[in-house]
Every structure is written in structure tokens, then in C-alpha cells.
């Protein structure tokens, strides 16, 4: 292996989520900020959060209902 080309490795890097959860893992950065983690992701929590921007979810559901009637 070539010397001086690999980034520094931090075995105890801190990963902070927007929900407040803090994890320790190995990484090439000492501190990492993430928006979503396993404690707040809908797949892991079982809670579905729909962010409706300009009624898109309702338009989609209306199309589904219309298609199901045909």
C-alpha cells in the first residue's frame, strides 16, 4: 500500500442525528451530523409521516381511487 494517501481513521467518531440520538462508530470524520437515523426513520419506528407539499399526497390518493373504480 502507498503511504500518505489514506485519510485519517477515527475509531470513535460521533454521529449525531437531528432527533437527538448519538452513536459512536468508525469513520474518516471525527463528527458527523445526519438528518434521520434508525430511531426516527418511519421504517424502523412503524410511524408513517407524510409531508404534503401543495396537496400532492391528496392528488395521488384521488388518482388511486379513480383507477380502482375502473
C-alpha positions in Angstrom: 0.0 0.0 0.0 1.1 3.5 -0.7 1.9 5.7 2.3 0.3 9.1 2.9 -2.7 8.7 0.6 -5.3 7.3 3.0 -7.4 9.6 5.2 -7.1 9.6 8.9 -9.4 7.0 10.6 -11.3 7.8 13.8 -12.4 4.6 15.6 -14.6 6.6 18.0 -16.3 9.1 15.7 -19.5 10.7 16.9 -22.7 10.5 14.8 -25.4 13.0 15.8 -28.9 12.8 14.5 -31.4 15.7 14.2 -33.7 13.8 16.6 -31.1 13.9 19.3 -29.7 10.3 19.1 -25.9 10.0 19.3 -24.0 7.0 18.0 -20.3 6.1 18.0 -18.7 4.4 15.0 -15.6 4.3 13.0 -15.3 6.9 10.3 -12.9 9.2 8.4 -14.5 12.3 10.0 -14.5 12.8 13.8 -18.0 14.2 14.0 -20.9 13.5 11.6 -24.4 15.1 11.6 -27.3 13.2 10.0 -31.0 14.2 9.5 -32.5 10.8 10.0 -31.5 7.6 11.9 -32.9 4.3 12.9 -34.6 5.8 16.0 -36.6 8.3 13.9 -36.9 6.7 10.5 -40.5 5.6 9.7 -39.4 2.1 8.6 -37.9 1.3 12.0 -40.4 3.2 14.1 -43.6 2.0 12.3 -44.9 5.5 12.2 -45.6 6.9 8.8 -45.0 10.6 8.3 -46.3 12.2 5.2 -45.2 15.7 4.3 -47.8 17.0 2.0 -46.4 19.7 -0.3 -49.1 21.5 -2.2 -51.6 18.7 -1.9 -49.6 16.2 -3.8 -50.4 13.3 -1.5 -54.2 14.0 -1.8 -53.9 14.2 -5.6 -52.1 10.9 -5.7 -54.8 9.2 -3.5 -57.5 10.7 -5.7 -55.9 9.1 -8.7 -55.6 5.8 -6.9 -59.4 5.9 -6.0 -60.3 6.8 -9.6 -58.1 4.0 -11.0 -59.6 1.5 -8.6 -63.2 2.3 -9.7 -62.4 1.4 -13.4 
